[in-house]
Amino acid sequence: MLEILKSRASAGELTDPGPDEIALPEILSAAVRAPDHGKLRPWRFYIVQGDARNRLSDLFAEALLHREPDATPAQIEKERAKPMRSPVMVVVVARVVEGHKIPVIEQVLSTGAAAMNILNAAHALGFAAKWVTGANCYDPCFLAEFGLEPTDLLAGFIHIGTAKSVATPERPDAAALTTEWVGPGMRG
């Protein structure tokens, strides 16, 4: 299992097949195993596949034009292409409870852990995946048009499919980023 975790990498181009009606529930079942202090279950998952990718593509283009009315046709087409990068996309949302004894940061981190579980589960099942963000994650107009609440935070878009090519990125040395804490005042 450790080798699976250590071999996971974000994929470049993705194509069919993506996870089917058997694999996708398995991936989401792994997602909800994320740490969840307070059992708030702050994560929400929106599956975008099939014709829904075209509708999301239109929404991406509309949002870009709202943010940048002078966007060029090339910029609009680039934005339109984003939902088409994979056969399946999981939109990961943090549905946070403000003013709760569990701080918002913990709810957001739990959602990030759920997203990471999606990436790891997809990889364990033989799929490739990539987690991306972008301007739409922070655009109140896009978020409203997508159907989210004003307090929802869009953690990102996870594309899942089959990698057209496999590359092994260079990873940092964990030891170089690790310090053993031995007492107050220590700086690492």
C-alpha positions as CSV (number, residue, x, y, z in Angstrom):
1,M,0.0,0.0,0.0
2,L,2.8,2.4,0.8
3,E,4.2,2.0,-2.7
4,I,0.9,3.0,-4.2
5,L,0.9,6.2,-2.1
6,K,4.5,6.9,-3.0
7,S,3.9,6.3,-6.7
8,R,0.9,8.7,-7.0
9,A,1.4,11.8,-9.2
10,S,-0.8,14.3,-10.9
11,A,-1.5,13.2,-14.5
12,G,-1.0,15.3,-17.6
13,E,-3.5,14.5,-20.3
14,L,-6.4,12.2,-19.4
15,T,-8.7,10.2,-21.6
16,D,-11.3,7.4,-21.4
17,P,-11.9,5.2,-19.6
18,G,-12.8,7.0,-16.4
19,P,-14.2,5.4,-13.3
20,D,-17.5,3.7,-13.9
21,E,-20.6,3.1,-11.8
22,I,-18.6,0.6,-9.7
23,A,-15.3,2.4,-9.3
24,L,-16.7,5.9,-8.7
25,P,-18.6,5.0,-5.5
26,E,-15.5,3.2,-4.2
27,I,-13.5,6.3,-4.8
28,L,-16.0,8.5,-3.0
29,S,-16.3,5.9,-0.2
30,A,-12.6,6.5,0.4
31,A,-13.1,10.2,0.3
32,V,-15.5,10.2,3.3
33,R,-12.9,8.4,5.4
34,A,-11.1,11.7,5.8
35,P,-10.4,13.0,9.3
36,D,-13.5,14.9,10.5
37,H,-13.2,16.5,13.9
38,G,-16.7,17.1,15.2
39,K,-18.3,14.8,12.6
40,L,-19.5,17.8,10.6
41,R,-18.9,16.0,7.2
42,P,-18.0,19.3,5.6
43,W,-17.2,17.8,2.2
44,R,-19.6,17.7,-0.8
45,F,-18.8,16.1,-4.1
46,Y,-20.4,17.0,-7.4
47,I,-19.8,14.5,-10.2
48,V,-19.5,16.1,-13.7
49,Q,-19.5,13.6,-16.6
50,G,-21.1,13.0,-20.0
51,D,-23.2,15.9,-21.3
52,A,-22.9,17.8,-18.0
53,R,-19.3,18.6,-19.0
54,N,-20.7,20.6,-21.9
55,R,-22.9,22.6,-19.6
56,L,-20.0,23.2,-17.2
57,S,-17.9,24.3,-20.2
58,D,-20.5,26.9,-21.0
59,L,-20.6,28.1,-17.4
60,F,-16.8,28.4,-17.4
61,A,-16.9,30.6,-20.5
62,E,-19.7,32.7,-19.1
63,A,-17.8,33.2,-15.8
64,L,-14.7,34.2,-17.7
65,L,-16.6,36.8,-19.7
66,H,-18.1,38.2,-16.5
67,R,-14.7,38.5,-14.9
68,E,-13.0,39.7,-18.1
69,P,-15.4,41.2,-20.6
70,D,-12.5,41.8,-23.1
71,A,-11.4,38.1,-23.1
72,T,-10.2,37.0,-26.5
73,P,-11.8,34.1,-28.4
74,A,-8.7,32.0,-27.7
75,Q,-9.0,32.7,-23.9
76,I,-12.7,31.8,-24.0
77,E,-12.0,28.5,-25.9
78,K,-9.2,27.7,-23.4
79,E,-11.6,28.2,-20.5
80,R,-14.3,26.2,-22.3
81,A,-11.9,23.2,-22.7
82,K,-11.2,22.9,-19.0
83,P,-14.1,20.6,-18.1
84,M,-13.3,18.4,-21.1
85,R,-9.9,17.5,-19.7
86,S,-11.1,14.1,-18.4
87,P,-14.1,11.8,-18.7
88,V,-15.0,12.3,-15.0
89,M,-14.6,15.4,-12.8
90,V,-15.3,15.6,-9.1
91,V,-16.0,19.1,-7.9
92,V,-14.9,19.2,-4.2
93,V,-16.7,21.7,-2.0
94,A,-16.2,22.5,1.7
95,R,-19.6,23.2,3.2
96,V,-18.3,25.0,6.3
97,V,-20.3,25.8,9.4
98,E,-19.2,29.2,10.5
99,G,-19.3,30.0,14.3
100,H,-19.1,26.2,15.2
101,K,-16.7,25.1,17.9
102,I,-14.8,23.3,15.2
103,P,-12.8,26.1,13.5
104,V,-13.3,26.7,9.8
105,I,-9.7,25.8,9.1
106,E,-10.3,22.3,10.4
107,Q,-13.3,21.9,8.2
108,V,-11.4,23.1,5.1
109,L,-8.5,20.8,6.0
110,S,-10.9,17.9,6.3
111,T,-12.2,18.7,2.8
112,G,-8.6,18.8,1.5
113,A,-8.0,15.4,3.1
114,A,-11.2,14.0,1.4
115,A,-9.8,15.4,-1.9
116,M,-6.5,13.7,-1.3
117,N,-8.3,10.4,-0.6
118,I,-10.0,10.8,-4.0
119,L,-6.7,11.1,-5.7
120,N,-5.2,8.2,-3.8
121,A,-8.3,5.9,-4.3
122,A,-8.4,6.7,-8.1
123,H,-4.7,5.8,-8.3
124,A,-5.1,2.6,-6.3
125,L,-7.9,1.6,-8.8
126,G,-5.6,2.2,-11.7
127,F,-6.8,5.6,-12.8
128,A,-4.9,8.8,-13.1
129,A,-6.1,12.1,-11.6
130,K,-5.3,15.7,-11.3
131,W,-6.5,18.3,-8.7
132,V,-6.8,21.8,-10.2
133,T,-8.2,25.1,-8.9
134,G,-8.3,28.4,-10.8
135,A,-10.3,31.6,-10.8
136,N,-13.7,29.9,-10.8
137,C,-13.0,28.5,-7.3
138,Y,-13.0,32.1,-5.9
139,D,-15.6,33.7,-8.2
140,P,-18.8,34.4,-6.3
141,C,-20.8,34.6,-9.6
142,F,-19.5,31.2,-10.8
143,L,-20.1,29.7,-7.4
144,A,-23.7,30.9,-7.4
145,E,-24.4,29.8,-10.9
146,F,-22.9,26.4,-10.1
147,G,-25.4,26.1,-7.3
148,L,-23.3,26.6,-4.2
149,E,-24.2,28.5,-1.0
150,P,-22.4,31.8,-0.3
151,T,-20.5,30.1,2.6
152,D,-19.4,27.2,0.5
153,L,-15.7,27.0,-0.5
154,L,-14.8,25.3,-3.7
155,A,-11.7,23.3,-2.9
156,G,-11.1,22.4,-6.6
157,F,-11.8,20.2,-9.5
158,I,-10.4,16.7,-9.6
159,H,-10.1,15.2,-13.1
160,I,-10.1,11.4,-13.3
161,G,-9.4,9.2,-16.2
162,T,-6.7,7.2,-17.9
163,A,-3.3,8.9,-18.4
164,K,-2.2,9.3,-22.0
165,S,1.4,9.1,-20.8
166,V,3.0,8.5,-17.4
167,A,5.7,10.7,-16.0
168,T,7.4,10.3,-12.7
169,P,8.0,13.8,-11.2
170,E,11.0,14.4,-9.0
171,R,9.8,14.6,-5.4
172,P,11.5,16.5,-2.6
173,D,13.5,14.7,0.0
174,A,11.2,14.4,3.1
175,A,14.2,14.5,5.4
176,A,15.2,17.9,4.1
177,L,11.8,19.2,5.1
178,T,11.6,17.6,8.5
179,T,12.9,18.8,11.9
180,E,12.7,17.0,15.2
181,W,11.3,19.4,17.7
182,V,13.2,19.3,21.0
183,G,11.9,22.2,23.0
184,P,10.5,25.8,23.1
185,G,12.2,28.5,21.1
186,M,13.6,26.1,18.6
187,R,13.6,27.3,15.0
188,G,13.7,24.9,12.1
